[in-house]
């Protein structure tokens, strides 16, 4: 996980809950959310913490593929309206 140096300060902190149950072509389910997280740096969000991946069954049972979930903490100088 990339670490933001403590000397760098951001004005906003965001906690993101992410989930997916369909992988785009060329990705496995275990690659989908880490790929999404890596794209955040392209949008002025710097990853500071991330959880492990969790496999969560679809509800009700049999209603679809299982989900992969995770949480990430990001920082940015941009506010939520940016």
C-alpha positions in Angstrom: 0.0 0.0 0.0 1.4 3.4 -0.9 2.0 5.7 2.1 1.6 9.5 2.0 4.5 11.1 3.9 3.4 12.6 7.2 4.9 16.0 6.1 2.2 16.2 3.3 -1.1 17.6 4.6 -4.4 17.5 2.8 -7.5 19.4 3.7 -10.0 16.6 3.1 -10.1 13.0 4.1 -12.5 10.5 2.4 -13.5 7.0 3.4 -14.7 4.9 0.4 -16.6 1.7 0.6 -16.1 -0.3 -2.6 -17.7 -3.4 -4.0 -18.1 -5.3 -7.2 -19.6 -8.6 -8.3 -18.8 -8.5 -12.0 -15.2 -8.3 -13.4 -14.6 -6.5 -16.7 -12.9 -8.6 -19.4 -9.3 -9.1 -18.6 -9.7 -8.8 -14.9 -10.3 -11.3 -12.1 -12.6 -10.4 -9.2 -9.5 -10.0 -6.9 -8.1 -7.4 -9.4 -11.2 -5.2 -9.9 -11.1 -3.2 -6.7 -7.3 -2.7 -6.4 -7.4 -1.5 -10.1 -10.2 1.0 -9.2 -8.1 2.2 -6.2 -5.1 2.7 -8.3 -7.1 5.0 -10.6 -7.9 7.3 -7.7 -4.4 8.9 -8.0 -5.4 10.1 -11.5 -8.1 12.2 -9.8 -6.1 14.0 -7.1 -7.0 11.5 -4.4 -4.0 10.0 -2.5 -4.5 6.6 -0.9 -3.5 6.5 2.7 -5.0 3.2 4.0 -6.9 0.2 2.6 -8.5 -2.9 3.9 -8.0 -6.4 2.7 -10.6 -7.8 0.2 -13.7 -9.4 1.7 -15.8 -12.0 -0.2 -19.5 -11.3 0.5 -22.3 -13.6 -0.7 -25.0 -12.0 -2.8 -28.3 -11.6 -1.0 -30.7 -13.3 -1.2 -28.7 -16.5 -1.9 -28.6 -17.3 -5.6 -29.5 -13.8 -6.7 -26.2 -13.2 -8.4 -22.4 -13.6 -8.2 -20.7 -13.0 -4.9 -19.3 -9.6 -4.1 -15.7 -8.5 -3.4 -15.7 -5.6 -0.9 -13.0 -3.3 0.6 -12.6 0.1 2.3 -10.1 2.7 1.4 -9.1 6.0 3.0 -7.9 8.8 0.7 -6.9 12.4 1.1 -7.2 15.3 -1.2 -7.0 19.1 -1.3 -10.2 19.1 -3.3 -13.6 19.3 -1.5 -16.5 17.0 -2.1 -18.0 19.4 -4.6 -15.0 19.4 -6.9 
